[in-house]
Amino acid sequence: MLLAVVNTLRTILVLLIVWWILRFFMRRGQERNGPGGGNAGRRRKRGEVTLEHSGQGDRRSGGNDDIIDAEFEEVR
């Protein structure tokens, strides 16, 4: 019984150490990229919608502009 408790505590300790190391490297990577990731300087107000066009080369509809594809998430 005592051996199981010791192994469980050792496993928890190893997982905590791995978590701390990963968190350290993730924070270090964020500091290099700057705050906000790739959207630095593009702050939006709450509820504002932004449309980003990918260009003409990415069209799959064959030139039919009548098709509307909207993805959204309703937040309550």
ROTI-775447 format. One record per atom (N, C-alpha, C): z, x, y; atom name; residue in one letter. Coordinates in steps of 0.001 Angstrom, whole numbers, plus 524288, in hexadecimal, padded with zeros to 5 digits. Example, Ala and Ser with C-alpha at 12.3 -4.5 7.8 and 13.67 -1.06 7.14 Angstrom:
% ROTI-775447
@zz = 81E78 | xx = 83386 | yy = 7E9C6 | name = N | resn = A
@zz = 81E78 | xx = 8300C | yy = 7EE6C | name = CA | resn = A
@zz = 81E78 | xx = 83390 | yy = 7F31C | name = C | resn = A
@zz = 81BA8 | xx = 83232 | yy = 7F736 | name = N | resn = S
@zz = 81BE4 | xx = 83566 | yy = 7FBDC | name = CA | resn = S
@zz = 81EBE | xx = 83264 | yy = 8001E | name = C | resn = S
This chain:
% ROTI-775447
@zz = 80000 | xx = 8033E | yy = 7FB53 | name = N | resn = M
@zz = 80000 | xx = 80000 | yy = 80000 | name = CA | resn = M
@zz = 80000 | xx = 8036A | yy = 804EC | name = C | resn = M
@zz = 80346 | xx = 8076E | yy = 804EC | name = N | resn = L
@zz = 8039B | xx = 80AE5 | yy = 8096F | name = CA | resn = L
@zz = 7FE77 | xx = 80DC4 | yy = 80A5F | name = C | resn = L
@zz = 7FBCA | xx = 80F22 | yy = 80633 | name = N | resn = L
@zz = 7F6C8 | xx = 811D8 | yy = 806AE | name = CA | resn = L
@zz = 7F2B6 | xx = 80E58 | yy = 8094B | name = C | resn = L
@zz = 7F2BA | xx = 80961 | yy = 80818 | name = N | resn = A
@zz = 7EF0B | xx = 805B9 | yy = 80A7F | name = CA | resn = A
@zz = 7F006 | xx = 8053D | yy = 81059 | name = C | resn = A
@zz = 7F4EE | xx = 8051D | yy = 811EB | name = N | resn = V
@zz = 7F648 | xx = 804BC | yy = 81778 | name = CA | resn = V
@zz = 7F491 | xx = 809A5 | yy = 81A58 | name = C | resn = V
@zz = 7F582 | xx = 80E28 | yy = 81803 | name = N | resn = V
@zz = 7F3F8 | xx = 8131B | yy = 81A6D | name = CA | resn = V
@zz = 7EE0A | xx = 81364 | yy = 81AFB | name = C | resn = V
@zz = 7EB2C | xx = 811DE | yy = 816FD | name = N | resn = N
@zz = 7E571 | xx = 811F2 | yy = 81748 | name = CA | resn = N
@zz = 7E36C | xx = 80E11 | yy = 81B53 | name = C | resn = N
@zz = 7E5E5 | xx = 80994 | yy = 81BCA | name = N | resn = T
@zz = 7E44A | xx = 805B5 | yy = 81FAD | name = CA | resn = T
@zz = 7E52D | xx = 807D4 | yy = 8252C | name = C | resn = T
@zz = 7E9AB | xx = 80A27 | yy = 82621 | name = N | resn = L
@zz = 7EAC7 | xx = 80C67 | yy = 82B47 | name = CA | resn = L
@zz = 7E717 | xx = 810EA | yy = 82C89 | name = C | resn = L
@zz = 7E5D4 | xx = 8140D | yy = 828A4 | name = N | resn = R
@zz = 7E230 | xx = 81860 | yy = 82977 | name = CA | resn = R
@zz = 7DCC1 | xx = 8164E | yy = 82AD1 | name = C | resn = R
@zz = 7DB0E | xx = 8122B | yy = 82837 | name = N | resn = T
@zz = 7D5FB | xx = 80FD9 | yy = 82957 | name = CA | resn = T
@zz = 7D5D8 | xx = 80D9A | yy = 82EDF | name = C | resn = T
@zz = 7DA04 | xx = 80AFE | yy = 8306B | name = N | resn = I
@zz = 7DA4E | xx = 808E2 | yy = 835BA | name = CA | resn = I
@zz = 7DA20 | xx = 80D4B | yy = 839B9 | name = C | resn = I
@zz = 7DCDE | xx = 81182 | yy = 838B8 | name = N | resn = L
@zz = 7DCDC | xx = 815F5 | yy = 83C45 | name = CA | resn = L
@zz = 7D76E | xx = 8185F | yy = 83CBF | name = C | resn = L
@zz = 7D4BD | xx = 818FD | yy = 8386E | name = N | resn = V
@zz = 7CF70 | xx = 81B2B | yy = 83887 | name = CA | resn = V
@zz = 7CBC5 | xx = 81792 | yy = 83B9C | name = C | resn = V
@zz = 7CC29 | xx = 8127C | yy = 83ACA | name = N | resn = L
@zz = 7C8D3 | xx = 80ECB | yy = 83DAD | name = CA | resn = L
@zz = 7C9F4 | xx = 80EF3 | yy = 84385 | name = C | resn = L
@zz = 7CEDE | xx = 80F72 | yy = 844FB | name = N | resn = L
@zz = 7D031 | xx = 80FE0 | yy = 84A8D | name = CA | resn = L
@zz = 7CDF4 | xx = 814D5 | yy = 84CF7 | name = C | resn = L
@zz = 7CE42 | xx = 8191D | yy = 84A2D | name = N | resn = I
@zz = 7CC1F | xx = 81E02 | yy = 84C36 | name = CA | resn = I
@zz = 7C637 | xx = 81DA8 | yy = 84CDE | name = C | resn = I
@zz = 7C38B | xx = 81B6A | yy = 8490F | name = N | resn = V
@zz = 7BDDA | xx = 81AB6 | yy = 8497B | name = CA | resn = V
@zz = 7BC8E | xx = 81729 | yy = 84E10 | name = C | resn = V
@zz = 7BF95 | xx = 8130B | yy = 84ED7 | name = N | resn = W
@zz = 7BEAC | xx = 80F62 | yy = 85330 | name = CA | resn = W
@zz = 7BF60 | xx = 81229 | yy = 85862 | name = C | resn = W
@zz = 7C381 | xx = 8155A | yy = 858E8 | name = N | resn = W
@zz = 7C45E | xx = 81838 | yy = 85DC0 | name = CA | resn = W
@zz = 7BFEA | xx = 81C08 | yy = 85EDA | name = C | resn = W
@zz = 7BE0A | xx = 81EAA | yy = 85AE0 | name = N | resn = I
@zz = 7B9BF | xx = 82261 | yy = 85B9D | name = CA | resn = I
@zz = 7B4C9 | xx = 81F8A | yy = 85D4C | name = C | resn = I
@zz = 7B386 | xx = 81B35 | yy = 85ABA | name = N | resn = L
@zz = 7AEE2 | xx = 8183C | yy = 85C40 | name = CA | resn = L
@zz = 7AF59 | xx = 81625 | yy = 861CB | name = C | resn = L
@zz = 7B3F5 | xx = 81435 | yy = 86330 | name = N | resn = R
@zz = 7B4C7 | xx = 8122E | yy = 86879 | name = CA | resn = R
@zz = 7B427 | xx = 81681 | yy = 86C85 | name = C | resn = R
@zz = 7B60F | xx = 81B22 | yy = 86B58 | name = N | resn = F
@zz = 7B581 | xx = 81F95 | yy = 86EE0 | name = CA | resn = F
@zz = 7AFC2 | xx = 820D5 | yy = 86FE2 | name = C | resn = F
@zz = 7ACA5 | xx = 82120 | yy = 86BB0 | name = N | resn = F
@zz = 7A721 | xx = 82267 | yy = 86C50 | name = CA | resn = F
@zz = 7A41A | xx = 81E00 | yy = 86EFF | name = C | resn = F
@zz = 7A58A | xx = 81920 | yy = 86DFE | name = N | resn = M
@zz = 7A2D8 | xx = 814CC | yy = 87093 | name = CA | resn = M
@zz = 7A3F6 | xx = 814C9 | yy = 87670 | name = C | resn = M
@zz = 7A8D5 | xx = 815C4 | yy = 877E7 | name = N | resn = R
@zz = 7AA29 | xx = 815FF | yy = 87D7A | name = CA | resn = R
@zz = 7A784 | xx = 81A9B | yy = 8801F | name = C | resn = R
@zz = 7A730 | xx = 81EF2 | yy = 87D64 | name = N | resn = R
@zz = 7A49D | xx = 8238A | yy = 87F8A | name = CA | resn = R
@zz = 79ECD | xx = 82276 | yy = 88074 | name = C | resn = R
@zz = 79C66 | xx = 81F99 | yy = 87CD7 | name = N | resn = G
@zz = 796E9 | xx = 81E32 | yy = 87D7D | name = CA | resn = G
@zz = 79611 | xx = 81A73 | yy = 881FB | name = C | resn = G
@zz = 799BC | xx = 816E9 | yy = 882E2 | name = N | resn = Q
@zz = 79943 | xx = 81346 | yy = 88742 | name = CA | resn = Q
@zz = 799C5 | xx = 81624 | yy = 88C79 | name = C | resn = Q
@zz = 79D2A | xx = 819F8 | yy = 88CC0 | name = N | resn = E
@zz = 79DD0 | xx = 81CED | yy = 89195 | name = CA | resn = E
@zz = 798DF | xx = 81FE8 | yy = 892EE | name = C | resn = E
@zz = 79626 | xx = 821D6 | yy = 88EFB | name = N | resn = R
@zz = 79138 | xx = 8249B | yy = 88FF6 | name = CA | resn = R
@zz = 78D09 | xx = 820F7 | yy = 89208 | name = C | resn = R
@zz = 78CB8 | xx = 81C3E | yy = 88FD4 | name = N | resn = N
@zz = 788B6 | xx = 81888 | yy = 8916F | name = CA | resn = N
@zz = 78A22 | xx = 815BA | yy = 89673 | name = C | resn = N
@zz = 78EF2 | xx = 81604 | yy = 89812 | name = N | resn = G
@zz = 790B1 | xx = 8135A | yy = 89CC0 | name = CA | resn = G
@zz = 79289 | xx = 80DE6 | yy = 89B6B | name = C | resn = G
@zz = 79585 | xx = 80B8B | yy = 89EF2 | name = N | resn = P
@zz = 79783 | xx = 8064B | yy = 89DE7 | name = CA | resn = P
@zz = 79329 | xx = 80246 | yy = 89DFA | name = C | resn = P
@zz = 79396 | xx = 7FE66 | yy = 89A99 | name = N | resn = G
@zz = 78FB7 | xx = 7FA35 | yy = 89A7E | name = CA | resn = G
@zz = 78B1F | xx = 7FB36 | yy = 896F9 | name = C | resn = G
@zz = 78AE7 | xx = 7FFAA | yy = 89476 | name = N | resn = G
@zz = 78695 | xx = 800C8 | yy = 890EE | name = CA | resn = G
@zz = 78179 | xx = 8015D | yy = 893D9 | name = C | resn = G
@zz = 77D53 | xx = 7FEE5 | yy = 891E1 | name = N | resn = G
@zz = 77833 | xx = 7FF50 | yy = 89446 | name = CA | resn = G
@zz = 7775A | xx = 7FBB7 | yy = 898DC | name = C | resn = G
@zz = 77B04 | xx = 7F847 | yy = 89A06 | name = N | resn = N
@zz = 77A67 | xx = 7F490 | yy = 89E48 | name = CA | resn = N
@zz = 77D55 | xx = 7F632 | yy = 8A32A | name = C | resn = N
@zz = 77E65 | xx = 7FB32 | yy = 8A3CC | name = N | resn = A
@zz = 78136 | xx = 7FD03 | yy = 8A86A | name = CA | resn = A
@zz = 77DF6 | xx = 7FBE9 | yy = 8AD3E | name = C | resn = A
@zz = 78053 | xx = 7F991 | yy = 8B122 | name = N | resn = G
@zz = 77D8F | xx = 7F84B | yy = 8B5F1 | name = CA | resn = G
@zz = 77B13 | xx = 7F2EF | yy = 8B5DD | name = C | resn = G
@zz = 77B0C | xx = 7F04D | yy = 8B17A | name = N | resn = R
@zz = 778BC | xx = 7EB11 | yy = 8B120 | name = CA | resn = R
@zz = 77D03 | xx = 7E712 | yy = 8AFF5 | name = C | resn = R
@zz = 78093 | xx = 7E66E | yy = 8B380 | name = N | resn = R
@zz = 784C5 | xx = 7E2A2 | yy = 8B2BF | name = CA | resn = R
@zz = 782BC | xx = 7DD35 | yy = 8B40E | name = C | resn = R
@zz = 78444 | xx = 7D974 | yy = 8B0D3 | name = N | resn = R
@zz = 7829D | xx = 7D40B | yy = 8B1B1 | name = CA | resn = R
@zz = 7875E | xx = 7D0A9 | yy = 8B286 | name = C | resn = R
@zz = 78692 | xx = 7CC81 | yy = 8B571 | name = N | resn = K
@zz = 78AB0 | xx = 7C8A9 | yy = 8B62C | name = CA | resn = K
@zz = 78B44 | xx = 7C57E | yy = 8B135 | name = C | resn = K
@zz = 78FBE | xx = 7C30D | yy = 8B09D | name = N | resn = R
@zz = 790B9 | xx = 7BFDB | yy = 8AC02 | name = CA | resn = R
@zz = 78D00 | xx = 7BB2F | yy = 8ABFF | name = C | resn = R
@zz = 78A57 | xx = 7BA73 | yy = 8A7A8 | name = N | resn = G
@zz = 786B7 | xx = 7B617 | yy = 8A714 | name = CA | resn = G
@zz = 78126 | xx = 7B748 | yy = 8A8BD | name = C | resn = G
@zz = 78027 | xx = 7BBD7 | yy = 8AAF2 | name = N | resn = E
@zz = 77ADD | xx = 7BD3F | yy = 8ACA1 | name = CA | resn = E
@zz = 77785 | xx = 7BE8B | yy = 8A7DD | name = C | resn = E
@zz = 772A5 | xx = 7BCE6 | yy = 8A803 | name = N | resn = V
@zz = 76F12 | xx = 7BDB4 | yy = 8A3A5 | name = CA | resn = V
@zz = 76B06 | xx = 7C1C0 | yy = 8A533 | name = C | resn = V
@zz = 769CF | xx = 7C552 | yy = 8A1B0 | name = N | resn = T
@zz = 765F1 | xx = 7C959 | yy = 8A2B0 | name = CA | resn = T
@zz = 761AF | xx = 7C902 | yy = 89E8D | name = C | resn = T
@zz = 75CC8 | xx = 7C90D | yy = 8A03D | name = N | resn = L
@zz = 75854 | xx = 7C910 | yy = 89CAD | name = CA | resn = L
@zz = 755E2 | xx = 7CE76 | yy = 89CC8 | name = C | resn = L
@zz = 75553 | xx = 7D0C8 | yy = 89837 | name = N | resn = E
@zz = 752EC | xx = 7D5E9 | yy = 897D5 | name = CA | resn = E
@zz = 74DD7 | xx = 7D56D | yy = 894DB | name = C | resn = E
@zz = 7498F | xx = 7D6FA | yy = 8973F | name = N | resn = H
@zz = 74471 | xx = 7D6AE | yy = 894C6 | name = CA | resn = H
@zz = 7434F | xx = 7DBD5 | yy = 89211 | name = C | resn = H
@zz = 74178 | xx = 7DB83 | yy = 88D45 | name = N | resn = S
@zz = 74089 | xx = 7E03C | yy = 88A42 | name = CA | resn = S
@zz = 73B0D | xx = 7E273 | yy = 88B11 | name = C | resn = S
@zz = 737AC | xx = 7DFB5 | yy = 88D93 | name = N | resn = G
@zz = 73265 | xx = 7E1A7 | yy = 88E87 | name = CA | resn = G
@zz = 72E5C | xx = 7DEC4 | yy = 88B40 | name = C | resn = G
@zz = 7296C | xx = 7DFE1 | yy = 88C29 | name = N | resn = Q
@zz = 72528 | xx = 7DD21 | yy = 88988 | name = CA | resn = Q
@zz = 72471 | xx = 7DEEC | yy = 883E4 | name = C | resn = Q
@zz = 725CD | xx = 7E3BB | yy = 88295 | name = N | resn = G
@zz = 724D2 | xx = 7E5DB | yy = 87D69 | name = CA | resn = G
@zz = 72847 | xx = 7E38B | yy = 8792D | name = C | resn = G
@zz = 72C54 | xx = 7E0BA | yy = 87A96 | name = N | resn = D
@zz = 73011 | xx = 7DECA | yy = 876C5 | name = CA | resn = D
@zz = 72F40 | xx = 7D900 | yy = 8757D | name = C | resn = D
@zz = 72B28 | xx = 7D6A4 | yy = 87755 | name = N | resn = R
@zz = 72A44 | xx = 7D10B | yy = 87667 | name = CA | resn = R
@zz = 72880 | xx = 7D011 | yy = 870DF | name = C | resn = R
@zz = 72AE8 | xx = 7CC50 | yy = 86E54 | name = N | resn = R
@zz = 72979 | xx = 7CAF5 | yy = 868FB | name = CA | resn = R
@zz = 726F8 | xx = 7C593 | yy = 868AC | name = C | resn = R
@zz = 726E5 | xx = 7C2D4 | yy = 86CFD | name = N | resn = S
@zz = 7250B | xx = 7BD67 | yy = 86CDC | name = CA | resn = S
@zz = 71F25 | xx = 7BCFB | yy = 86D36 | name = C | resn = S
@zz = 71C6F | xx = 7C150 | yy = 86DD8 | name = N | resn = G
@zz = 716C7 | xx = 7C121 | yy = 86E19 | name = CA | resn = G
@zz = 714C2 | xx = 7BF1C | yy = 8734C | name = C | resn = G
@zz = 717CD | xx = 7BF8A | yy = 87775 | name = N | resn = G
@zz = 71611 | xx = 7BDEE | yy = 87C9A | name = CA | resn = G
@zz = 71769 | xx = 7B856 | yy = 87DF3 | name = C | resn = G
@zz = 71A0D | xx = 7B583 | yy = 87A9E | name = N | resn = N
@zz = 71B81 | xx = 7B01F | yy = 87BB4 | name = CA | resn = N
@zz = 7208F | xx = 7B01C | yy = 87ED5 | name = C | resn = N
@zz = 72030 | xx = 7AED3 | yy = 883F3 | name = N | resn = D
@zz = 724BF | xx = 7AEE8 | yy = 88761 | name = CA | resn = D
@zz = 727A6 | xx = 7A9BB | yy = 88774 | name = C | resn = D
@zz = 72618 | xx = 7A5E9 | yy = 88449 | name = N | resn = D
@zz = 728A9 | xx = 7A0D4 | yy = 8844C | name = CA | resn = D
@zz = 72DAB | xx = 7A0CD | yy = 88108 | name = C | resn = D
@zz = 72E7B | xx = 7A4CB | yy = 87DF2 | name = N | resn = I
@zz = 732FF | xx = 7A4FD | yy = 87A80 | name = CA | resn = I
@zz = 737A2 | xx = 7A737 | yy = 87D7D | name = C | resn = I
@zz = 73C03 | xx = 7A470 | yy = 87D3B | name = N | resn = I
@zz = 740C1 | xx = 7A627 | yy = 87FD1 | name = CA | resn = I
@zz = 744D3 | xx = 7A735 | yy = 87B9A | name = C | resn = I
@zz = 746E7 | xx = 7ABE9 | yy = 87B96 | name = N | resn = D
@zz = 74AEB | xx = 7AD69 | yy = 877D4 | name = CA | resn = D
@zz = 74FC5 | xx = 7AEE4 | yy = 87AED | name = C | resn = D
@zz = 753D8 | xx = 7ABDA | yy = 87A67 | name = N | resn = A
@zz = 758A5 | xx = 7ACE9 | yy = 87D54 | name = CA | resn = A
@zz = 75D39 | xx = 7AD7F | yy = 87999 | name = C | resn = A
@zz = 76000 | xx = 7B1BD | yy = 87A28 | name = N | resn = E
@zz = 764C2 | xx = 7B298 | yy = 87731 | name = CA | resn = E
@zz = 76944 | xx = 7B292 | yy = 87B11 | name = C | resn = E
@zz = 76D4B | xx = 7AFB4 | yy = 879E8 | name = N | resn = F
@zz = 771B9 | xx = 7AF7F | yy = 87D64 | name = CA | resn = F
@zz = 776AF | xx = 7AEA2 | yy = 87A48 | name = C | resn = F
@zz = 77AFE | xx = 7AFBD | yy = 87CD0 | name = N | resn = E
@zz = 78013 | xx = 7AEDD | yy = 87A79 | name = CA | resn = E
@zz = 7833E | xx = 7ABA4 | yy = 87E46 | name = C | resn = E
@zz = 78519 | xx = 7A73B | yy = 87C89 | name = N | resn = E
@zz = 7882D | xx = 7A3CB | yy = 87FDE | name = CA | resn = E
@zz = 78DDF | xx = 7A57A | yy = 87FA7 | name = C | resn = E
@zz = 79018 | xx = 7A688 | yy = 88443 | name = N | resn = V
@zz = 79582 | xx = 7A835 | yy = 88492 | name = CA | resn = V
@zz = 79897 | xx = 7A3E0 | yy = 88716 | name = C | resn = V
@zz = 79CD0 | xx = 7A263 | yy = 88488 | name = N | resn = R
@zz = 7A000 | xx = 79E25 | yy = 886B5 | name = CA | resn = R
@zz = 7A50F | xx = 7A037 | yy = 888CA | name = C | resn = R
